Amino acid sequence: MNNQSNSIEDLLDALFEMVDEAKNAPLSSDKCIVERDRVLDMLDEIRGRFPIDMKEAQKLMNARKEYVDTAKREAELIRRQAEEEAKRLTDNNEVLLQVRKKSNDMIQLAEERSRELRRAANEYCDDALRRTEEAVAEVSEELKQARSRFRSAASGTAIAAAGQAKRAFYDAAEEEEG
């Protein structure tokens, strides 16, 4: 299980398969016996993978910031170009009116592009974070269930062993009286 290429999903699938294929505990159809060390190793590896998923989410947030910053720089460049062109063409009133209109159109286009890029970046990051959150929640729930099943299996084995020990003592006491 020390293969770092295993994803959390692969590890959970292997853990599920281990529990699913485990032998039933004596006198129980809903409890099973698993190798404690192997299960604990898998759970440790899964726990170790969570920071990797969090780093991926941070990378997405950084990519979003870079995307928005690039859009702002593009908008600023377009605005400066529009202002420079407007200054260059201010000699004639009609040309000035055309330049102002074109400059305003370019600024409006740049602002719309910036808003659209920001919206797209926000949607992309929100979707990626949502998927990461769902994956983490799913893994967490599966871990809780696996831990619960493990505890149930472990406590069922302990109860069955205690019951057998008690019966053995009782039988020995009857033999002495008889």
Secondary structure as GFF3:
##gff-version 3
##sequence-region A 1 178
A	DSSP	alpha_helix	8	20	.	.	.	ID=ss1
A	DSSP	beta_strand	23	24	.	.	.	ID=ss2
A	DSSP	beta_strand	32	33	.	.	.	ID=ss3
A	DSSP	alpha_helix	36	88	.	.	.	ID=ss4
A	DSSP	alpha_helix	93	177	.	.	.	ID=ss5
###
